[in-house]
C-alpha cells in the first residue's frame, strides 16, 4: 500500500510508535516486515524525543496565533489591551474550547477530538497536542487543569493584597533588615528590587548583596543612608509593585554645655543640652538624680523645648550635678553639667578654647567673642616655635612684611592648618600654645583644605600656578598627632593629576562619625569621581553627561544618603536644576525639582539651603527622618550671598537657623528655618571686592561658633564683625583687620 487516506485518528503501535490512524499502522508493519498491533495504551503518546522543547514552544505559539485570528475584535479595543492580558484571554478561550465536557479538565480524548476537528495532525511541526500532557501535566494525572494550562503558556497570575501595597519597616542603625516582597502567584518570575527607580539586583553592593530565594531584600548593618523608599515587582510585571518604606532609628547622642561652671549668688546660670537621634529625642533634666520638673518656678525654668535649664538669681542650694537625659525609641544617652554656687566664685575660665582665629594681612588674631577681646596677635615676623622660620617671611619685592592666606581647617580643637598659597605651604598653629609650630611643604599654590575627621587627614588642593594649569590633590595623614608632617599625593583619576578642579568630602555629625567616600571634580567634565578616603584611591565615576551637568558644588545629607549637585551654567548661560545622586547606588536619580544654585546642608542633615544669586533666591527644603526630600519655601533676596553659616536655635530644640553674608552689601540675612521668619542684621560695612579675593568665590565668609556658643564672625574689608546669634544683633566691631577672610572657630580646646 503506497499511501493511506488522510484521516487523523491516532493509535499506538506495539512498536512504541504513534500512528495517525489504523491504516498508517498497518502500512508501517508491511514496510518493516514485522507484526505491529494496536496497543490500547496512551504511553506511546508521550514516548520518543521528536518533540523538543524549542519545537514545543513553537507549537504553543502557533496555537495562540490561530486563536488570535479567530478572536475578532476592533483594532481600537486591541490597542487598549496589554500584551499579557490578551495572551491570558486567548489561553482561556483555548482551554474552554479544548474542555469539551466543561468539567475543568482536558484529557487525551478531548485532545484527539480537537486534532480530528481542526486537522492539527501534521501542521504543528514535530509536536502534537498530546505533548501538552507530556510536558505540562504537573501532577501526572493524565489531565490538564486550567492552572496547568496557564503554566504551559507562561501565563503569570500575580496578586498583592490591598493592605500590603505599602509596607513600613522600622529598624535601628547597626542592625540588619529584611524587606519581603508580598507579591504572590503561580509562575511568579524573579523579584526585582529598586531604590529610587534604580534596579538593585545587578549592582555589586557591599551592604545589599543577598537576594533570598523568596525574593527578599537583605540589608546588612543598616545605616541612615539606607532609609527611604524601595519597591519590588516580578520581572516583566512592573504594574504590580509593592512600596517599602525603610525607617532607620538612631539612638540619641548628647552633648552638654558647660561641663562645669562656678557662679556667685545672685547671677544667672544657663545649662544647655544638645541631642541628636532619630526620631528626635525627648529631653529631661535631673538635679542630683531627681527630676527637676516639679521644682520649676520663675527662678528655675526650662527653655527651648527643654534643651536649656535657665536659673536666674542663683542661690547656694542651686549647686548640683544637672543630668540631661535624651531618650527615643532606639535608646537613651545622658551627660552631666555641674554648677557650683559659691562666694567670690572663680570666674569660669575661658582658657584657650572658645576663640575665633582670624588670618589676615598682619598675621593671626585670636579673639574672645564675648567681650570682643584680642587674646593674642601672632605677627608675620614671629618665628615658629623652636625654629628660625617666620610665620610670613618677607620677600625681596615686599615693602611691608605681610601675610596671604587662602583656607584653614580646625583639627580636633588641637591644631589649625592654614594654607599660604604664595609660599607653597601649609602652616600649622598649635591651639594650646597659640603659636605656629610647623610648616608642611605642598605643591604650588595650595588654596583649599578639608579636615577628614574619620581618617584624621587634611586634604590639600593646589592649583600649580595662579592660572590653575596643573592642579593636584595631596593629603596630610595623622593630622592631629604631634609629629613631623608631610604630604602624599592621592591616586590620580585616569592617570592624570592636572584636571582636578575641586573635591568634596561630607562632614561628620554627632550621630555620623565615619565618612568613607568623597568626590573629585574635574575641570569641564560632566562627572563625579568617587574616591575611597582611607586608601585615597579612585573607585568609580558617576556620569552626569545625560543631564549635561558640569558639577559646581555639592552638599550631602546622611538621611537617605543623598548628594545634591549644583551645575555650572550651560553654553547659553542658563543654570540647570540641581541633580540628586543616591550614594547607595551611585546613580543620578533625577533633578531636585526646579531648584538651582549652590547647596548648603545643615549639620543635622535636615535642611538643604540653596542659593541662586541670578534669581535672587534662597530656597529651603526639609529632609524628613524617612529620607523624603520635601518641597521648598522661597526667600527672595537681592543680597548676592557670599557664604552661609548654620547655628542651633536658641528657642527650639532640634532646630537650626541660618545666617548669610553678602558679597557686595553690608547686611547679613538671618532665617529661622523652622518658620521661615527673616531678619536683617544691618550696617556691617562693605566686604572686600571679589577681585581682591582670588582663592574662592566667598569674598566675605561667615563662621559660626559650634553647637553652644552664640557668636558668629564675618569680616569687612578692614574690620571684623562679631554677631550675637541669641539676640540677632551686632555684638561688636574690631577695626584695623584687613582682608581677614580666613576665620576658624576653636571650641573647648
C-alpha positions as CSV (number, residue, x, y, z in Angstrom):
1,X,0.0,0.0,0.0
2,X,1.6,3.2,-1.2
3,X,-0.5,5.6,0.9
4,X,-3.4,5.9,3.3
5,X,-6.3,8.2,3.1
6,X,-5.7,11.4,5.2
7,X,-7.6,10.7,8.3
8,X,-6.5,11.5,11.8
9,X,-7.5,9.1,14.5
10,X,-4.2,8.3,16.3
11,X,-3.4,4.8,17.5
12,X,-0.4,3.4,19.4
13,X,1.5,0.6,17.8
14,X,3.1,-2.3,19.7
15,X,6.5,-1.0,18.3
16,X,6.1,2.1,20.6
17,X,5.3,4.5,17.7
18,X,2.3,6.7,17.4
19,X,0.4,6.5,14.1
20,X,-2.2,8.9,12.6
21,X,-4.7,6.1,12.0
22,X,-5.1,2.3,11.7
23,X,-4.1,2.4,8.0
24,X,-0.8,4.0,8.7
25,X,0.0,1.4,11.4
26,X,-0.7,-1.5,9.0
27,X,1.3,0.2,6.3
28,X,4.3,0.6,8.6
29,X,4.0,-3.1,9.5
30,X,4.3,-4.0,5.9
31,X,7.2,-1.8,5.3
32,X,9.0,-3.0,8.4
33,X,8.1,-6.6,7.6
34,X,7.2,-7.2,11.2
35,X,4.0,-7.7,13.1
36,X,2.7,-4.4,14.6
37,X,-0.5,-4.5,16.6
38,X,-2.7,-1.8,18.1
39,X,-1.9,-1.2,21.8
40,X,-4.7,0.4,23.8
41,X,-2.3,2.4,25.9
42,X,-1.6,6.1,25.8
43,X,2.1,5.7,26.9
44,X,3.3,5.9,23.4
45,X,1.8,9.3,23.0
46,X,4.5,10.5,25.4
47,X,7.4,8.4,24.3
48,X,10.2,9.4,21.9
49,X,12.0,12.6,21.6
50,X,10.8,14.0,18.3
51,X,9.1,17.0,20.1
52,X,11.9,19.0,21.5
53,X,11.3,22.0,23.8
54,X,12.0,24.6,21.2
55,X,9.5,22.8,18.8
56,X,7.0,22.6,21.6
57,X,7.3,26.3,22.3
58,X,6.7,26.9,18.5
59,X,3.6,24.7,18.6
60,X,2.1,26.7,21.6
61,X,2.8,30.0,19.8
62,X,1.1,28.7,16.7
63,X,-1.9,27.7,18.8
64,X,-2.0,31.2,20.1
65,X,-1.7,32.7,16.6
66,X,-4.6,30.5,15.4
67,X,-6.7,31.5,18.3
68,X,-5.8,35.2,17.9
69,X,-7.1,35.0,14.3
70,X,-10.3,33.6,15.5
71,X,-10.6,36.3,18.1
72,X,-12.0,39.1,16.0
73,X,-12.2,42.5,17.8
74,X,-11.9,46.1,16.8
75,X,-8.4,47.4,16.4
76,X,-9.2,50.2,18.9
77,X,-10.0,47.7,21.6
78,X,-7.0,45.6,20.8
79,X,-4.7,48.7,21.2
80,X,-6.1,49.3,24.7
81,X,-5.3,45.8,25.9
82,X,-1.8,45.0,27.1
83,X,0.1,42.0,25.8
84,X,-0.2,39.8,28.8
85,X,-3.9,40.4,29.2
86,X,-4.5,39.5,25.6
87,X,-2.4,36.3,26.0
88,X,-4.4,35.3,29.1
89,X,-7.7,35.8,27.2
90,X,-6.5,33.7,24.3
91,X,-5.4,30.9,26.6
92,X,-8.7,31.0,28.5
93,X,-10.5,30.6,25.1
94,X,-8.3,27.7,24.1
95,X,-8.9,25.9,27.3
96,X,-12.6,26.4,27.1
97,X,-12.6,25.0,23.5
98,X,-10.4,22.0,24.4
99,X,-12.5,21.2,27.5
100,X,-15.5,19.7,25.6
101,X,-17.4,18.4,28.6
102,X,-16.7,21.6,30.6
103,X,-15.5,19.7,33.7
104,X,-12.4,21.9,34.1
105,X,-10.1,19.2,32.9
106,X,-8.7,18.4,29.4
107,X,-7.8,14.7,28.8
108,X,-6.2,12.9,25.8
109,X,-9.6,12.0,24.4
110,X,-10.6,15.7,24.2
111,X,-7.2,16.5,22.7
112,X,-7.7,13.8,20.0
113,X,-11.2,15.3,19.2
114,X,-9.6,18.8,18.7
115,X,-7.0,17.2,16.5
116,X,-9.7,15.5,14.5
117,X,-11.9,18.6,14.2
118,X,-9.2,21.1,13.5
119,X,-6.8,18.9,11.5
120,X,-3.8,19.6,13.6
121,X,-2.3,16.3,12.7
122,X,0.8,17.4,10.8
123,X,0.7,21.2,11.0
124,X,2.3,21.6,14.4
125,X,5.8,20.5,13.4
126,X,7.2,17.5,15.3
127,X,4.9,18.1,18.2
128,X,1.2,17.3,18.7
129,X,-1.4,18.5,21.2
130,X,-0.7,15.3,23.2
131,X,2.7,16.9,24.1
132,X,0.7,19.3,26.3
133,X,0.2,16.2,28.6
134,X,3.8,15.2,28.2
135,X,5.3,18.5,29.3
136,X,2.7,20.2,31.4
137,X,0.7,17.6,33.3
138,X,2.5,18.6,36.5
139,X,0.6,16.2,38.8
140,X,0.8,13.3,36.3
141,X,-3.0,12.6,36.5
142,X,-3.4,12.4,32.6
143,X,-5.5,15.6,32.7
144,X,-4.7,19.3,32.3
145,X,-6.2,21.8,34.7
146,X,-6.6,25.5,33.9
147,X,-3.6,26.3,36.1
148,X,-1.5,23.7,34.3
149,X,-2.6,25.4,31.0
150,X,-1.5,28.7,32.4
151,X,1.9,27.2,33.3
152,X,2.1,25.7,29.8
153,X,1.6,29.1,28.1
154,X,3.5,31.1,30.8
155,X,0.5,33.0,32.0
156,X,1.6,34.6,35.2
157,X,-1.1,35.2,37.8
158,X,0.1,37.8,40.4
159,X,-1.6,39.2,43.4
160,X,-0.8,41.8,46.0
161,X,-3.3,42.4,48.9
162,X,-4.5,45.9,49.0
163,X,-3.4,46.4,52.6
164,X,0.2,45.4,51.7
165,X,0.7,47.8,48.8
166,X,2.8,49.9,51.1
167,X,4.9,48.3,53.8
168,X,6.8,50.2,56.5
169,X,9.8,48.5,58.2
170,X,11.5,50.1,61.1
171,X,14.9,49.1,62.3
172,X,17.7,50.5,64.4
173,X,21.1,51.6,63.0
174,X,23.7,48.8,63.0
175,X,21.1,46.0,62.8
176,X,20.2,44.0,59.7
177,X,16.9,44.5,57.8
178,X,14.9,42.1,55.6
179,X,12.3,43.5,53.2
180,X,10.0,40.7,52.0
181,X,8.0,41.2,48.8
182,X,4.4,40.3,49.2
183,X,3.6,39.7,45.5
184,X,2.4,36.2,45.1
185,X,1.3,34.0,42.2
186,X,1.8,30.9,40.1
187,X,4.9,31.1,38.0
188,X,6.0,34.3,39.7
189,X,9.1,35.4,37.9
190,X,12.2,36.5,39.9
191,X,11.6,39.6,42.1
192,X,13.2,42.8,41.1
193,X,14.1,45.4,43.7
194,X,14.5,49.1,43.1
195,X,15.6,52.1,45.1
196,X,14.7,55.5,43.7
197,X,13.9,53.7,40.4
198,X,17.4,52.2,40.1
199,X,17.5,48.4,40.0
200,X,19.5,46.8,42.8
201,X,19.7,43.2,41.8
202,X,22.5,43.6,39.3
203,X,24.6,46.0,41.4
204,X,27.5,44.7,43.3
205,X,26.6,46.4,46.6
206,X,28.6,45.8,49.7
207,X,25.6,46.1,52.1
208,X,22.7,45.0,49.9
209,X,24.2,41.8,48.4
210,X,21.8,38.9,49.2
211,X,18.5,38.4,47.4
212,X,16.8,35.5,49.1
213,X,15.1,32.5,47.4
214,X,11.8,34.1,48.3
215,X,12.7,37.4,46.7
216,X,13.5,39.2,49.9
217,X,16.0,42.1,50.1
218,X,18.6,41.8,52.8
219,X,20.4,44.9,54.1
220,X,23.3,44.1,56.4
221,X,24.4,46.7,59.0
222,X,21.8,49.3,58.3
223,X,22.8,53.0,58.4
224,X,20.8,56.2,57.9
225,X,21.8,56.3,54.3
226,X,19.6,53.1,53.7
227,X,16.4,54.9,54.8
228,X,13.9,55.8,52.2
229,X,11.6,54.1,49.6
230,X,12.2,50.7,47.9
231,X,10.0,48.9,45.5
232,X,9.6,45.3,44.4
233,X,7.9,43.7,41.4
234,X,8.1,40.5,39.5
235,X,10.4,40.6,36.5
236,X,8.4,41.8,33.5
237,X,5.4,42.8,35.5
238,X,6.1,46.3,36.8
239,X,2.4,47.3,37.0
240,X,2.0,45.1,40.1
241,X,4.5,46.6,42.6
242,X,4.9,46.9,46.4
243,X,6.4,50.0,48.0
244,X,8.6,49.5,51.1
245,X,9.5,52.4,53.4
246,X,12.5,51.8,55.5
247,X,12.6,53.8,58.7
248,X,16.0,53.8,60.4
249,X,16.0,54.8,64.1
250,X,19.2,56.1,65.7
251,X,19.8,56.2,69.5
252,X,20.4,59.6,70.9
253,X,23.9,61.2,71.1
254,X,24.1,64.0,73.6
255,X,26.4,67.0,74.4
256,X,26.0,69.4,77.4
257,X,27.5,72.9,77.9
258,X,29.2,73.8,80.0
259,X,30.6,70.7,81.6
260,X,31.2,72.7,84.7
261,X,30.7,76.3,85.9
262,X,31.0,78.4,89.0
263,X,28.7,81.3,89.8
264,X,28.3,83.8,92.6
265,X,24.9,84.1,94.3
266,X,22.5,86.4,92.6
267,X,23.8,86.0,89.0
268,X,22.2,84.0,86.2
269,X,23.3,80.5,85.1
270,X,22.5,78.6,82.0
271,X,23.0,74.9,81.2
272,X,22.4,73.7,77.7
273,X,21.9,70.2,76.2
274,X,22.1,69.3,72.5
275,X,20.9,65.9,71.4
276,X,20.6,64.2,68.0
277,X,18.8,61.0,67.2
278,X,16.0,59.5,65.1
279,X,13.3,60.1,66.0
280,X,14.1,63.4,67.8
281,X,14.8,62.5,71.4
282,X,12.8,63.8,74.3
283,X,14.8,65.7,76.9
284,X,14.5,65.6,80.6
285,X,16.7,67.1,83.4
286,X,17.6,65.7,86.8
287,X,19.3,67.6,89.6
288,X,21.4,65.2,91.7
289,X,19.4,62.3,90.4
290,X,15.9,63.9,90.9
291,X,13.6,65.2,88.2
292,X,13.6,69.0,88.2
293,X,10.2,69.4,86.6
294,X,8.3,69.6,90.0
295,X,10.7,72.3,91.1
296,X,10.2,74.6,88.1
297,X,9.5,78.2,89.0
298,X,10.1,81.8,87.9
299,X,13.6,81.4,89.1
300,X,14.2,77.9,87.6
301,X,12.9,77.5,84.0
302,X,13.2,75.2,81.1
303,X,13.7,76.9,77.7
304,X,13.9,75.9,74.0
305,X,11.7,72.8,74.4
306,X,13.6,71.7,77.4
307,X,17.1,71.8,75.9
308,X,18.2,74.6,78.3
309,X,18.0,75.0,82.1
310,X,17.9,78.7,83.0
311,X,18.4,79.7,86.6
312,X,18.1,83.4,87.5
313,X,19.3,84.8,90.7
314,X,21.2,81.6,91.6
315,X,21.4,80.5,95.2
316,X,23.7,78.2,97.1
317,X,21.1,75.4,97.0
318,X,21.3,75.5,93.2
319,X,24.7,73.9,93.4
320,X,24.5,70.4,91.9
321,X,25.0,67.9,89.1
322,X,22.4,68.6,86.4
323,X,21.9,65.5,84.2
324,X,20.4,65.9,80.7
325,X,18.7,62.7,79.5
326,X,17.8,62.2,75.9
327,X,15.5,59.3,75.0
328,X,13.8,57.9,71.9
329,X,12.6,54.6,70.6
330,X,16.1,53.4,69.8
331,X,17.9,54.2,73.1
332,X,19.0,56.7,75.7
333,X,22.0,58.9,76.4
334,X,22.9,61.2,79.2
335,X,25.5,63.7,80.3
336,X,26.1,65.9,83.3
337,X,26.6,69.7,83.6
338,X,27.8,70.8,87.1
339,X,27.0,74.1,88.7
340,X,28.8,75.5,91.8
341,X,27.4,78.5,93.5
342,X,29.9,80.0,95.9
343,X,31.1,83.4,97.3
344,X,33.8,85.0,95.2
345,X,33.4,82.2,92.7
346,X,36.3,81.8,90.4
347,X,35.3,83.1,87.0
348,X,34.6,80.2,84.7
349,X,37.9,80.2,82.9
350,X,37.7,80.8,79.2
351,X,41.1,79.2,78.8
352,X,42.5,78.8,75.3
353,X,39.2,77.5,73.7
354,X,36.1,79.2,72.5
355,X,38.0,81.6,70.4
356,X,37.9,82.9,66.8
357,X,41.2,82.7,64.9
358,X,41.4,85.3,62.1
359,X,44.1,85.1,59.5
360,X,44.7,88.5,57.8
361,X,47.4,90.7,56.3
362,X,49.1,91.4,59.6
363,X,49.3,87.8,60.8
364,X,46.8,86.0,63.1
365,X,44.5,87.4,65.7
366,X,42.9,85.2,68.4
367,X,39.6,86.8,69.6
368,X,37.4,86.1,72.5
369,X,33.9,86.9,71.2
370,X,32.0,87.6,74.4
371,X,34.0,90.7,75.4
372,X,35.5,91.1,71.9
373,X,38.9,90.9,73.4
374,X,42.1,90.3,71.3
375,X,43.7,87.4,73.3
376,X,46.8,87.1,71.0
377,X,48.3,88.6,67.9
378,X,50.8,86.4,66.0
379,X,52.7,88.8,63.8
380,X,54.1,88.0,60.4
381,X,57.7,88.2,61.7
382,X,57.1,85.9,64.6
383,X,59.2,82.7,64.4
384,X,57.8,79.2,64.6
385,X,58.2,77.6,68.0
386,X,61.7,76.1,68.1
387,X,62.6,77.2,64.5
388,X,64.0,80.1,62.7
389,X,61.2,80.2,60.1
390,X,58.9,83.2,60.2
391,X,55.1,83.0,60.1
392,X,55.0,85.1,56.9
393,X,58.6,85.7,55.7
394,X,59.2,88.9,53.8
395,X,60.2,88.6,50.2
396,X,62.6,90.9,48.4
397,X,59.8,92.6,46.5
398,X,57.7,93.2,49.6
399,X,57.8,96.7,51.0
400,X,55.9,95.6,54.1
401,X,56.0,92.2,55.7
402,X,52.5,90.8,55.3
403,X,50.6,87.5,55.0
404,X,48.5,85.9,52.3
405,X,46.1,83.1,53.4
406,X,43.6,81.1,51.4
407,X,41.9,78.4,53.5
408,X,42.1,76.9,57.1
409,X,40.7,74.0,59.0
410,X,40.3,73.1,62.7
411,X,41.8,69.7,63.6
412,X,40.1,68.4,66.8
413,X,40.5,71.8,68.5
414,X,44.2,71.0,68.8
415,X,45.7,72.4,65.6
416,X,44.7,74.8,62.9
417,X,46.1,74.1,59.4
418,X,46.2,77.1,57.1
419,X,47.3,77.5,53.5
420,X,49.8,80.1,52.4
421,X,49.4,80.0,48.6
422,X,52.2,82.2,47.6
423,X,54.7,80.3,49.8
424,X,53.5,76.8,48.6
425,X,53.0,75.6,52.1
426,X,50.6,74.8,54.9
427,X,51.3,76.4,58.3
428,X,50.3,74.5,61.5
429,X,49.1,76.5,64.5
430,X,49.1,74.9,68.0
431,X,46.0,75.9,69.8
432,X,47.3,75.1,73.3
433,X,50.4,77.2,72.7
434,X,48.7,79.7,70.5
435,X,51.8,79.6,68.3
436,X,52.8,78.5,64.8
437,X,54.7,75.3,65.2
438,X,55.3,73.6,61.8
439,X,55.5,74.2,58.1
440,X,54.3,71.5,55.6
441,X,55.5,72.0,52.0
442,X,52.9,71.4,49.3
443,X,52.6,71.6,45.6
444,X,52.4,75.1,44.3
445,X,49.6,77.4,45.2
446,X,47.6,75.5,47.9
447,X,44.2,77.0,48.0
448,X,41.7,74.7,49.7
449,X,41.8,72.5,52.8
450,X,39.4,69.9,54.3
451,X,39.8,68.0,57.5
452,X,38.5,64.4,57.3
453,X,37.9,63.6,60.9
454,X,37.1,60.0,60.1
455,X,40.7,59.3,59.0
456,X,42.5,62.2,60.7
457,X,43.6,63.5,57.3
458,X,43.9,67.1,55.9
459,X,43.2,67.2,52.2
460,X,45.0,69.9,50.2
461,X,44.0,71.2,46.7
462,X,46.8,73.1,45.0
463,X,46.5,74.9,41.7
464,X,50.1,74.5,40.5
465,X,50.1,78.2,39.5
466,X,47.7,81.1,39.7
467,X,46.2,80.1,36.3
468,X,45.2,76.7,37.8
469,X,47.1,75.0,35.0
470,X,48.4,71.9,36.9
471,X,46.1,71.3,40.0
472,X,46.8,68.4,42.4
473,X,45.4,66.8,45.5
474,X,47.6,65.9,48.4
475,X,46.8,64.5,51.9
476,X,48.5,65.1,55.3
477,X,48.0,62.0,57.4
478,X,47.8,61.8,61.3
479,X,46.9,65.4,61.3
480,X,46.0,65.6,65.0
481,X,49.2,63.9,66.1
482,X,52.3,65.9,67.4
483,X,54.6,64.6,64.7
484,X,56.6,65.9,61.7
485,X,54.1,66.1,58.9
486,X,54.4,65.8,55.1
487,X,52.0,65.4,52.2
488,X,51.3,62.4,50.0
489,X,49.6,62.6,46.6
490,X,46.3,60.9,46.0
491,X,45.9,58.3,43.4
492,X,45.2,60.1,40.1
493,X,41.9,59.6,38.4
494,X,42.6,58.4,34.8
495,X,46.3,58.6,35.4
496,X,46.1,62.4,35.3
497,X,46.7,64.8,38.2
498,X,46.2,68.1,36.3
499,X,42.4,68.0,35.8
500,X,41.3,68.3,39.4
501,X,39.2,71.4,39.9
502,X,37.7,70.7,43.3
503,X,36.9,67.9,45.7
504,X,34.1,67.2,48.2
505,X,34.1,65.3,51.4
506,X,31.0,65.2,53.6
507,X,31.3,66.4,57.1
508,X,30.8,64.2,60.2
509,X,27.9,64.9,62.6
510,X,27.1,63.9,66.2
511,X,25.5,60.6,65.0
512,X,27.5,60.0,61.9
513,X,31.2,59.9,62.9
514,X,32.6,58.0,60.0
515,X,32.7,59.1,56.3
516,X,34.1,56.6,53.8
517,X,33.9,58.3,50.4
518,X,34.4,61.6,48.7
519,X,34.2,63.0,45.2
520,X,36.8,64.6,42.9
521,X,35.5,67.1,40.3
522,X,37.5,67.5,37.0
523,X,37.6,70.7,35.0
524,X,34.8,70.9,32.4
525,X,33.9,67.3,32.9
526,X,30.2,66.2,33.5
527,X,31.1,63.6,36.1
528,X,31.8,62.9,39.8
529,X,34.8,60.7,40.5
530,X,34.3,58.7,43.7
531,X,37.3,58.1,46.0
532,X,38.0,55.9,49.0
533,X,39.2,58.2,51.7
534,X,41.1,55.6,53.6
535,X,43.2,54.4,50.6
536,X,43.0,57.8,48.8
537,X,42.2,55.8,45.7
538,X,39.7,56.1,42.8
539,X,36.7,53.8,42.9
540,X,34.3,54.7,40.1
541,X,32.9,57.5,38.0
542,X,29.3,58.8,38.3
543,X,28.4,60.3,34.9
544,X,26.3,63.4,34.7
545,X,26.5,63.6,30.9
546,X,22.9,62.6,30.3
547,X,22.0,65.7,32.3
548,X,24.6,68.0,30.7
549,X,25.8,68.9,34.1
550,X,29.3,70.0,34.9
551,X,29.3,70.0,38.7
552,X,30.0,73.2,40.5
553,X,29.4,72.3,44.2
554,X,27.9,69.6,46.4
555,X,26.0,69.1,49.6
556,X,25.2,65.8,51.4
557,X,22.7,64.5,53.8
558,X,23.0,61.2,55.6
559,X,19.2,61.0,55.8
560,X,18.8,58.7,52.8
561,X,22.4,59.3,51.6
562,X,21.7,61.9,49.0
563,X,24.2,64.2,47.3
564,X,22.8,67.5,45.9
565,X,24.9,68.8,42.9
566,X,24.7,72.3,41.6
567,X,25.7,72.6,37.9
568,X,27.7,75.2,36.1
569,X,25.9,77.4,33.6
570,X,25.5,75.8,30.2
571,X,26.7,77.3,26.9
572,X,23.7,79.7,26.8
573,X,24.4,80.9,30.4
574,X,21.3,79.1,31.8
575,X,21.8,77.2,35.1
576,X,20.4,73.6,35.0
577,X,18.5,72.4,38.1
578,X,20.4,70.6,40.9
579,X,20.9,66.9,40.5
580,X,20.4,64.3,43.2
581,X,22.8,61.4,43.4
582,X,22.0,58.3,45.6
583,X,25.1,57.3,47.5
584,X,23.8,53.7,47.8
585,X,23.6,53.0,44.0
586,X,26.0,55.8,42.8
587,X,23.3,56.8,40.4
588,X,21.7,60.0,39.4
589,X,18.0,59.7,40.4
590,X,16.9,62.9,38.7
591,X,16.6,66.7,39.2
592,X,15.9,68.3,42.6
593,X,12.7,69.8,41.2
594,X,13.4,73.2,39.7
595,X,15.9,74.1,42.5
596,X,19.0,75.8,41.2
597,X,22.1,77.3,42.8
598,X,24.7,76.4,45.4
599,X,23.5,73.9,48.0
600,X,24.3,74.0,51.8
601,X,23.3,71.4,54.3
602,X,22.6,72.0,58.0
603,X,24.8,70.0,60.4
604,X,22.0,67.6,61.3
605,X,21.2,66.8,57.6
606,X,17.6,68.0,57.9
607,X,17.7,71.3,56.0
608,X,19.0,72.0,52.4
609,X,19.5,75.7,51.7
610,X,20.1,76.5,48.1
611,X,21.4,80.0,47.0
612,X,20.7,81.2,43.4
613,X,22.0,84.8,43.1
614,X,21.0,85.1,39.5
615,X,17.3,84.6,40.5
616,X,17.8,86.4,43.9
617,X,16.5,83.3,45.7
618,X,17.3,81.4,48.9
619,X,15.3,78.1,48.8
620,X,14.9,75.9,51.9
621,X,14.0,72.2,51.8
622,X,13.4,69.8,54.6
623,X,14.7,66.2,54.6
624,X,12.5,64.1,56.8
625,X,13.5,61.2,59.1
626,X,12.3,58.9,56.4
627,X,14.7,60.4,53.8
628,X,11.9,62.3,52.0
629,X,13.0,65.5,50.2
630,X,10.2,68.0,50.6
631,X,9.0,71.0,48.7
632,X,11.0,74.2,49.1
633,X,9.9,77.5,50.6
634,X,11.5,80.6,49.0
635,X,13.1,83.7,50.4
636,X,13.6,86.5,47.8
637,X,16.8,88.5,48.4
638,X,19.0,90.7,46.3
639,X,21.8,90.3,48.8
640,X,24.2,88.4,46.5
641,X,25.0,85.9,49.1
642,X,28.7,85.0,49.6
643,X,28.6,82.4,52.4
644,X,26.2,80.6,54.7
645,X,26.5,79.5,58.4
646,X,24.2,77.4,60.5
647,X,23.5,77.8,64.2
648,X,21.4,75.7,66.5
649,X,18.2,77.5,67.6
650,X,18.1,79.1,71.0
651,X,14.3,78.9,71.2
652,X,13.6,75.4,69.8
653,X,15.3,72.0,70.4
654,X,16.3,70.1,67.2
655,X,16.2,73.2,65.0
656,X,18.6,75.4,63.1
657,X,18.9,79.0,62.0
658,X,20.9,80.2,59.1
659,X,23.0,83.3,58.5
660,X,24.1,84.5,55.1
661,X,26.7,87.2,54.3
662,X,26.7,89.3,51.2
663,X,29.5,89.5,48.6
664,X,28.6,93.2,47.8
665,X,26.4,94.7,50.6
666,X,26.7,95.5,54.2
667,X,23.9,93.4,55.7
668,X,23.6,89.8,56.9
669,X,20.4,87.8,56.4
670,X,19.0,85.7,59.3
671,X,16.5,83.0,58.6
672,X,14.7,80.8,61.2
673,X,14.5,77.6,59.2
674,X,11.6,76.1,61.1
675,X,9.3,79.0,60.4
676,X,10.8,80.9,57.5
677,X,11.0,84.1,59.6
678,X,13.6,86.6,58.2
679,X,15.5,89.4,59.7
680,X,18.4,91.6,58.5
681,X,21.4,92.4,60.7
682,X,22.5,95.8,59.2
683,X,25.4,98.1,58.8
684,X,28.4,95.7,58.8
685,X,30.5,97.8,56.3
686,X,31.4,96.7,52.8
687,X,33.3,93.5,52.1
688,X,36.5,93.4,50.1
689,X,35.8,93.4,46.4
690,X,35.5,89.9,44.7
691,X,38.6,90.7,42.5
692,X,40.6,91.2,45.7
693,X,39.9,87.7,46.8
694,X,41.4,85.2,44.4
695,X,41.1,81.9,46.2
696,X,37.4,81.0,46.0
697,X,34.0,82.6,45.4
698,X,33.5,83.6,49.1
699,X,34.9,87.1,49.4
700,X,33.0,87.5,52.7
701,X,32.9,84.4,54.9
702,X,30.6,84.0,57.8
703,X,31.6,81.5,60.5
704,X,29.6,80.0,63.4
705,X,30.9,79.0,66.8
706,X,29.8,75.4,67.1
707,X,26.9,73.8,69.0
708,X,26.7,76.0,72.0
709,X,28.4,79.4,71.5
710,X,26.0,82.1,70.3
711,X,28.5,84.1,68.2
712,X,29.3,84.4,64.5
713,X,32.0,86.3,62.8
714,X,32.2,87.9,59.4
715,X,34.8,90.3,58.0
716,X,34.5,93.5,56.1
717,X,37.4,94.9,54.0
718,X,39.2,96.4,57.0
719,X,37.2,95.2,60.1
720,X,35.8,92.1,61.8
721,X,32.2,91.9,63.0
722,X,31.0,89.6,65.8
723,X,27.3,88.9,65.8
724,X,25.2,87.6,68.7
725,X,23.0,84.8,67.4
726,X,20.9,84.6,70.5
727,X,20.0,88.3,70.3
728,X,20.2,88.5,66.5
729,X,22.2,91.7,66.6
730,X,25.7,93.1,66.2
731,X,27.9,92.4,69.3
732,X,30.9,94.4,68.3
733,X,33.3,95.6,65.5
734,X,37.1,95.1,65.7
735,X,38.8,97.5,63.4
736,X,42.2,97.5,61.6
737,X,41.9,93.9,60.5
738,X,42.5,94.0,56.7
739,X,41.4,91.1,54.5
740,X,40.6,88.8,57.4
741,X,38.6,86.4,55.2
742,X,40.0,83.2,56.7
743,X,38.3,82.5,60.0
744,X,38.3,79.4,62.2
745,X,36.4,78.8,65.5
746,X,38.1,76.7,68.2
747,X,35.8,75.2,70.8
748,X,36.6,73.6,74.1
749,X,40.3,73.1,73.5
